[in-house]
Amino acid sequence: MLNRASFIELNARKRARLILDDGSFREILGPFDDIESPWLEPQGITPQSDDGMVVAKGTIDGKPSVVVAIEGSFQGGSMGEVSGAKMACAIELAAEDNRQGKETQVVLSLETGGVRLQEANLGLAAIADIHAAIVDARRYVPVIGIITGTVGCFGGMSIAAGLCSKLIVTREARLGLNGPQVIEQEAGIDEYDSRNRPFIWSMTGGEVRAATGFADKFVNDSQDEVCSAVKALIAEGVPASNRSDRYDEYLSKFASYDGQQIDAQTAKQLFK
């Protein structure tokens, strides 16, 4: 019987454990290693001993794998020097394993608002390292991204999602370069009302992202469905091309648009 227990309600550590085969979970640089950000406490912010980033090794369907999961409840899943380095290095080591002939799968659970403002340039540099690591690793194995909720995936980490070989989303997921509050602040409430939840999800929610080709698997908030989607996309192997390779196609679509306020239906027609 299908287990429809919520994936979204799991914390990052439980998500990583669930994705890996039973009994294979082994955490790298976990809470007891006490690797935390040195920049938060001086600013009056209580740090977390894993800096909100869970890195685990194990197997998926018996294949060596690394799962990196961001804890969205810590500082909005924001990326700092330590958390970003943990993700980037995990992906880099997986790529190196693949180069040495040890096929290692890569799965990323993305629950993040992007760069941690308290760490500014350090966080931005870490995100750039993550981007480079994904592009390197996806030459050998499909890098699978997962966005489910409740934080969504924004800022520089939305680019990381776009660089993934394949992306899994739920209806509750959101994906965008800028978050609703940022757009409202810069463009005004008439342009983008961050409190209008139906409008926000119609533009950046998982359903429209899947319908417009920016995500590959649209699943329910179900532990079994998410895990099954991960395994199915891994089984498909490295795609012949990645979304980021098709930039000319996307640029031509943008060039054909008249620049009026876009809505969900227009976006679906533009990118179908």
N, C-alpha and C positions, 0 to 999 in steps of 0.2 A: 504494500500500500504506500502511496506517495506521501512523504512527510512534508506537510505544508507549514511547518513551524517557521517563524520569521527569520530571515537572514539579517534584515536591517536591525533587529533588536539585539543582535550579538555584538559584543565589543570586538576590537581588532584581534585580540589574542584568540578568542573563540572562533572567529572567522577563519583565521589561518589554520587552526587545528582542524576545523571542519573540512576545509578544502583538501588537506593532505589525507592520505590513507590512515586508517585507524592504527594507532600505536607508532606512527613514523615521525610524529612532530618532535622537533628538536630546535629550541630557540637559541639564536645567536645574539649576544649582547642584550640579554634580558634584564629585568629589573634588578636582579641581585648583582649584576656587574656594575651597577651604579654609574652608568654613563649618561650624564644629564647635561643640559645646556648651562654654561657658566654665565649666560647673559640675562637670565630672567630674574633671579633673586635680587641683584642690585637694583632692579626696577620695581621691586615689591611684588613680584609674581612668583608663586610657589612652583618650582620646577617638578618634573616627573622623572622618575628614575630610569625610564626607557625613552624619555623625550617624545612620547606619543607615537613611537614607530616600532612595530613588531616585525622582526625578521626571523623566519623559521625555515629549516630545511627538513626534507622528508621525501616521500614519494607520492605520486598521483598515478593511480592504475599501475603501480609498480615501477614507474619511471622516476629517476632522481629529479627533485624539484625544489625550487625556492619560492616561498610565498612571502610577500612583503605587504603588510596591512597597516594603514594609517588609522590612529585612534581619533575619530572625529570629536569626541567629547573633551579632548585636551587641547585648549587654545584653538578650537575650531579646526583641528587637523592641520594647523599651519605648519609650514616647513621652515625649520631653522638650520643652523650649522650642523648640529649633531644628528637630528632626525634625517635631514637631507643626505648627509654623508652615509648614514646607515643604509638608506635605500639605494643610493648610487653605487656604493661598494658591493652590496649584495648582487645587484644586476651585473656589475663588472666581473665579479668572481664567477657568476654563472656563465657569462660569455667566455671567460677564460677556460672554464671546464669544458665547454663545447669545443673550443679550439684544440684542446688536448684530447679530444675524442670521447669525452664523457658527456653524453647528451643530458642536459639539465634544463627542465622546463622552468618558465618564469611566469608567475601570476602576481598581479598587483591589485590590491583592494584600495581604491582611491576615494577617500572621504576627507576632502581638504578644501579650505578656502584659499589656498595658495601660500604665498610667502608670509612668514611671521614678521609683522611690522617691527617688533622689538629687536629683530636681528637683521632687518633690512638687507644690506648688500651681501651679507654672509648667506642669508636664505636664498637670495637670487642666484648666487654663485652655485649653491648646492642644487638648485633646480636645473641650472644649465648642465651640471654634471649628470643629473638624472636623465635629461634629454639625450645626451651623448651616449649614455650607457644603454638606453633603450634601443637607439638606432644601431648600436654595435650588436647587441644580443639578438635582435630580430633577424639578423642574417642567418642565424643557426637554428633557432626555434621560434615559434610564434609567441610573442609577448602578449599575454592576455590581461586586459584591464577589466575591472569590475567597478561599476558605480551603482549604488543601490539607494542610499539615503542615510541619514537625514540631512547631512551638511551639503552634499553635492560635490562637484569638482569644478573649481574656478581658478582664475589667475593663471600663473605659469604652469600649474599642474594640469590645467585643461589642455595645454599643448602636449604635456606628457601623455594624456589620454588619447589625443589625436595621433601621437606617434606609435601607440600600441598597434600591434598587428591586427588584433581583434578586440572588440569592446562589447561587454555585456552590461545592459541597463535594465532597471525596473521602471514601472510607472512612477514610482516615488523619486527616482533619480533626477538630478539636474546637472546640466553640463553647459558651461559658458565661460568665455574669456573674462568677463567682468560680472560680479554679483549684482543682484537687483538694486541693493542700496547704493552701490558705487555708481551705477548708471543713473539712478534718480538724482544723486547728489551732483553729478556732472552735467546732466542734460535737462533736469527738471522733472517734476512729478507729472506734468502733462505728457511728457515723452515716455516715461516709464514709472508707473506707480508700484513701488516695491511691496505694497500691502495687498495688491490685487493678485491673490494666489492663483486663480484660474488662468489669468493672463500670463503670469510667470511660467507656470507649468506648460501652457500651450506653446510657449516659445522656446523654453530650455529644458523641458521635462523629457524623461526617457522615451516616452511614446513618440514624440515628434522627432527626437534625435534618431530613433531607429527608422522612422518613416522617411527621413531625408537622407539616410545612408551614412550618418555619422556614428552609428552603432550597428553591431552585427547580430546581436541576440537580444530580443526583448522578452524578458521572463517575469513571472510573478514573484512577489516577495516570499520565496519558498527556499528553504535550505537545499532541498533535493534538486529543485529546478536550477538554482545557481550552480551547484556542483556538477550537475549533468551538462550544463552549457559549457563550463570550463573544460570538461573532458572531451566534449564533442569538438570544440574549437582546437584543442591540442591535437586531436586525431586528424584534423584537416591539414596540419602541417604548415609550413611557411607559405604565405600567399604569394602569388605571382607578382603582385604589386601591392603597395601600401597606399593608404589615403594620402599621406604626405608626398608621395611620388606624383600624384595627379594634380599638382597645384595649377597647371595650365588650364585644366578643365574647370576648376573652381573659379579661377580668375575670370574666365570667359563668362561664367554664369553671373558673377557680380557685375561685370561690364554690361551685361544685357539688362540689368535691373534699372528702373527709372529713378530710384532713390526715394520714393515715397515711404511712409511708415509701413513696415512689413507686418503681416499677421501670420498665424500658423498655416493657414491654407495657402497663402502665397509662397511661404517658405517650402511647403511640400511640393508645390508645382515647380518651383525654381530648381529644387535639388532632387526631384524624383528620379 
